[in-house]
C-alpha cells in the first residue's frame, strides 16, 4: 500500500495517494483481524466464564480453550459462534477441546482475531482437527482468500482509475 501510494504520489496524484493510503490501511487492518491463522499443539485445559452484566443486566457464558503450541508458548482462545465464519458449532468444538485435553492428543486449531492484553480480547476458534490437518484447504479459508484477492484487486483498480480520472481534469 505504501509503495502504491508512493507511485500515485510521484505520478502527480497527491489526493489519490492520500486517499489510497487511508482506505488501504483501513482495509488491511480489517483483513489482518479477520484472517485465519492456525497453530498445532496440546489443549491444556478448558473453562467457561460468565461475563459481567451489561447495561441491560444480561450476562453470557464464554468458553475458553487453553493450549500449548509446539514452541511451548501458551495460547488462550475463545470459542464462540461467528456469523463471519459461518460457525455454528461451538459446542462441538468445545467438546473436541475437552476430549483432546483429557486424552492429551495433539490438535491443529484454526482461529482468527487479535489478542490484546489491554482490552482482554482473545482469538476465536474457527475449527479444530487432528494434528497435521491442513486448514488451508477448508472451504472457509479458500472463500476468505478468494474474496481477499477480489477485494485487493478492486482496491488497486479503483485507485488507479481514480488517479487517471483526476489527472485528465
C-alpha positions in Angstrom: 0.0 0.0 0.0 2.8 2.4 0.8 4.5 1.6 -2.5 1.2 2.0 -4.4 0.5 5.4 -2.6 4.1 6.5 -3.4 3.7 5.6 -7.1 0.4 7.5 -7.2 2.1 10.5 -5.5 5.1 10.5 -7.8 2.8 10.5 -10.8 1.1 13.6 -9.6 -1.9 12.2 -7.8 -1.4 13.6 -4.3 -5.1 13.4 -3.3 -5.5 9.9 -4.8 -2.3 8.8 -3.0 -3.5 10.1 0.4 -7.0 8.6 -0.1 -5.5 5.3 -1.2 -3.3 5.2 1.9 -6.1 5.9 4.3 -8.5 3.4 2.7 -5.7 0.8 2.3 -4.7 1.0 5.9 -8.4 0.5 7.0 -8.8 -2.5 4.6 -5.5 -4.0 5.7 -6.5 -3.7 9.4 -9.8 -5.4 8.8 -8.1 -8.1 6.7 -5.5 -8.8 9.3 -8.2 -9.0 12.1 -10.3 -11.5 10.1 -7.5 -13.5 8.6 -7.5 -17.2 9.6 -4.4 -18.4 11.5 -3.7 -21.9 12.7 -1.5 -23.5 15.3 -0.7 -27.1 16.4 -0.3 -28.1 20.0 -1.9 -29.7 23.0 -5.0 -28.5 24.7 -4.0 -27.9 28.3 -7.5 -27.0 29.7 -10.9 -25.6 29.1 -13.1 -23.2 31.1 -16.4 -21.5 31.0 -16.6 -18.0 32.4 -19.6 -15.8 33.0 -19.3 -12.2 31.8 -20.1 -9.2 33.9 -23.7 -7.8 33.4 -24.1 -5.3 30.5 -26.3 -2.2 30.7 -29.4 -4.3 30.5 -28.2 -6.7 33.2 -27.6 -9.6 30.7 -24.7 -11.9 31.1 -23.3 -14.7 28.8 -21.1 -17.6 29.2 -17.8 -17.5 27.3 -15.9 -20.8 26.6 -12.1 -20.6 26.8 -9.7 -23.2 25.5 -6.1 -23.1 26.7 -3.3 -24.6 24.5 0.5 -25.1 24.5 1.8 -24.8 20.9 4.9 -26.6 19.6 7.1 -23.8 20.8 5.6 -24.4 24.3 4.0 -21.0 24.4 0.6 -20.6 25.9 -2.3 -19.7 23.7 -5.7 -18.7 25.2 -8.6 -18.8 22.8 -12.3 -18.1 23.0 -14.9 -20.4 21.5 -18.0 -18.7 20.3 -20.2 -18.8 17.2 -19.2 -16.5 14.4 -21.5 -15.2 11.7 -18.5 -14.0 9.7 -17.0 -17.6 9.5 -20.4 -19.4 9.3 -19.5 -21.1 12.5 -22.5 -22.5 14.4 -20.8 -25.5 16.1 -19.1 -24.0 19.2 -20.5 -26.7 21.4 -18.9 -29.5 19.3 -15.6 -27.6 19.1 -15.6 -27.2 22.9 -16.4 -30.9 23.3 -13.5 -31.7 21.0 -11.2 -29.5 23.0 -12.2 -31.2 26.3 -11.7 -34.6 24.7 -8.2 -33.6 23.4 -7.3 -32.2 26.8 -8.4 -35.4 28.6 -6.6 -37.7 26.1 -3.6 -35.4 25.7 -3.8 -35.6 21.9 -2.2 -33.0 19.6 -4.6 -30.9 17.6 -4.5 -28.2 14.9 -6.7 -25.2 15.7 -7.7 -22.6 13.1 -8.5 -19.2 14.7 -9.0 -15.5 13.9 -8.9 -12.1 15.6 -6.3 -10.4 17.7 -5.0 -11.0 21.2 -4.9 -7.8 23.3 -4.0 -7.9 27.0 -5.1 -4.3 27.4 -8.7 -4.9 26.1 -9.0 -8.6 27.1 -9.5 -9.7 23.5 -8.9 -13.3 22.7 -8.7 -15.0 19.3 -11.8 -17.1 18.4 -11.5 -20.8 17.4 -13.0 -21.4 13.9 -12.2 -25.1 13.6 -10.3 -27.9 15.4 -8.9 -31.0 13.8 -6.3 -33.7 14.3 -2.7 -32.6 14.3 -1.3 -32.2 10.9 -4.6 -31.4 9.2 -4.0 -28.5 6.9 -6.8 -26.0 7.3 -5.7 -24.0 4.3 -7.8 -26.3 2.1 -11.0 -25.8 4.1 -13.9 -24.1 2.3 -13.9 -21.3 4.8 -10.2 -20.5 4.2 -10.5 -20.8 0.4 -13.5 -18.5 0.4 -11.8 -15.9 2.6 -8.6 -15.8 0.5 -10.7 -15.8 -2.7 -12.7 -12.8 -1.5 -9.4 -11.2 -0.4 -8.0 -11.4 -3.9 -11.2 -9.7 -5.3 -11.0 -7.0 -2.6 -7.4 -6.1 -3.2 -7.6 -6.2 -7.0 -10.7 -3.9 -6.7 -8.8 -1.6 -4.4 -5.9 -1.2 -6.8 -8.1 -0.9 -9.8 -10.4 1.7 -8.1 -7.5 4.0 -7.1 -5.7 3.6 -10.4 -8.9 4.5 -12.2 -9.4 7.5 -9.8 -5.9 8.7 -10.4 -6.3 8.5 -14.2 -9.7 10.3 -13.9 -8.3 13.1 -11.8 -5.2 13.6 -13.9 -7.3 14.1 -17.0 -9.1 17.0 -15.4 
